[in-house]
Amino acid sequence: MFESWQHSPTLHVFDPPRPVEVALLPTLSWAFMTAGRSPVSLETRAFGLRVERSQPGRQLAWIRANSGSWIGLVICEVESSNSKCSVQSQFWLPPDRIRVL
């Protein structure tokens, strides 16, 4: 993934990725701003993406932005409400949204 990012003090890769807990709800809060405004079908409730306050994940790396801030690259398996569907998602997150387990 980082092959084209030459050896640099701005990148720290975890090999293997380390287990973390991620605060996804604050990160994706924009997706829930309209909750309750219109009826949602039972199918949507069952198969819709479920975002928990904290989510287990694996941190792949820290990378430093040109502003000096560190950004964490994390992979999480996010499921539907009924756990019948899931998708692996990558998130770029600030340090306060990542907790090492």
C-alpha positions as a Python dict, from the first residue, in 0.01 Angstrom:
ca = {
    (1, 'M'): (0, 0, 0),
    (2, 'F'): (280, 243, 84),
    (3, 'E'): (526, 130, -184),
    (4, 'S'): (531, 470, -351),
    (5, 'W'): (580, 652, -18),
    (6, 'Q'): (958, 635, 5),
    (7, 'H'): (1126, 586, 339),
    (8, 'S'): (1021, 887, 536),
    (9, 'P'): (996, 995, 901),
    (10, 'T'): (636, 1094, 822),
    (11, 'L'): (519, 730, 793),
    (12, 'H'): (505, 455, 1054),
    (13, 'V'): (364, 123, 929),
    (14, 'F'): (246, -149, 1171),
    (15, 'D'): (343, -493, 1045),
    (16, 'P'): (138, -680, 1144),
    (17, 'P'): (-145, -428, 1188),
    (18, 'R'): (-219, -365, 1555),
    (19, 'P'): (-559, -417, 1718),
    (20, 'V'): (-738, -96, 1808),
    (21, 'E'): (-1080, 31, 1908),
    (22, 'V'): (-1214, 310, 1691),
    (23, 'A'): (-1469, 581, 1770),
    (24, 'L'): (-1664, 562, 1443),
    (25, 'L'): (-1991, 719, 1554),
    (26, 'P'): (-1844, 1070, 1589),
    (27, 'T'): (-1661, 1020, 1259),
    (28, 'L'): (-1976, 920, 1070),
    (29, 'S'): (-2227, 1132, 1265),
    (30, 'W'): (-2320, 1317, 946),
    (31, 'A'): (-2487, 995, 822),
    (32, 'F'): (-2727, 995, 1118),
    (33, 'M'): (-2825, 1363, 1122),
    (34, 'T'): (-3157, 1293, 949),
    (35, 'A'): (-3247, 994, 1169),
    (36, 'G'): (-3609, 1013, 1282),
    (37, 'R'): (-3715, 1268, 1022),
    (38, 'S'): (-3871, 1019, 784),
    (39, 'P'): (-3999, 664, 829),
    (40, 'V'): (-3750, 386, 763),
    (41, 'S'): (-3866, 48, 637),
    (42, 'L'): (-3804, -269, 836),
    (43, 'E'): (-3581, -391, 553),
    (44, 'T'): (-3365, -80, 580),
    (45, 'R'): (-3347, -118, 957),
    (46, 'A'): (-3239, -482, 921),
    (47, 'F'): (-2991, -447, 635),
    (48, 'G'): (-2873, -90, 698),
    (49, 'L'): (-2516, -22, 806),
    (50, 'R'): (-2479, -38, 1184),
    (51, 'V'): (-2225, 202, 1327),
    (52, 'E'): (-2143, 149, 1694),
    (53, 'R'): (-1996, 410, 1927),
    (54, 'S'): (-1677, 205, 1931),
    (55, 'Q'): (-1573, -50, 1674),
    (56, 'P'): (-1286, -301, 1674),
    (57, 'G'): (-1033, -250, 1400),
    (58, 'R'): (-672, -290, 1290),
    (59, 'Q'): (-439, 4, 1254),
    (60, 'L'): (-216, -15, 949),
    (61, 'A'): (-17, 304, 990),
    (62, 'W'): (37, 654, 1119),
    (63, 'I'): (111, 917, 859),
    (64, 'R'): (196, 1278, 925),
    (65, 'A'): (13, 1553, 740),
    (66, 'N'): (201, 1857, 610),
    (67, 'S'): (34, 2054, 893),
    (68, 'G'): (222, 1837, 1145),
    (69, 'S'): (-83, 1637, 1261),
    (70, 'W'): (-69, 1258, 1274),
    (71, 'I'): (-345, 1061, 1099),
    (72, 'G'): (-416, 693, 1162),
    (73, 'L'): (-512, 451, 886),
    (74, 'V'): (-750, 190, 1028),
    (75, 'I'): (-946, -99, 877),
    (76, 'C'): (-1278, -201, 1034),
    (77, 'E'): (-1530, -468, 945),
    (78, 'V'): (-1866, -288, 954),
    (79, 'E'): (-2186, -494, 960),
    (80, 'S'): (-2553, -449, 886),
    (81, 'S'): (-2794, -435, 1180),
    (82, 'N'): (-2886, -802, 1131),
    (83, 'S'): (-2518, -907, 1087),
    (84, 'K'): (-2598, -1072, 751),
    (85, 'C'): (-2390, -823, 552),
    (86, 'S'): (-2051, -672, 619),
    (87, 'V'): (-1794, -460, 444),
    (88, 'Q'): (-1430, -396, 521),
    (89, 'S'): (-1371, -21, 531),
    (90, 'Q'): (-1064, 198, 559),
    (91, 'F'): (-1075, 513, 767),
    (92, 'W'): (-827, 798, 806),
    (93, 'L'): (-874, 912, 1166),
    (94, 'P'): (-727, 1160, 1412),
    (95, 'P'): (-542, 1012, 1713),
    (96, 'D'): (-827, 1084, 1957),
    (97, 'R'): (-1054, 841, 1767),
    (98, 'I'): (-812, 547, 1799),
    (99, 'R'): (-741, 348, 2117),
    (100, 'V'): (-479, 73, 2121),
    (101, 'L'): (-604, -254, 2271),
}
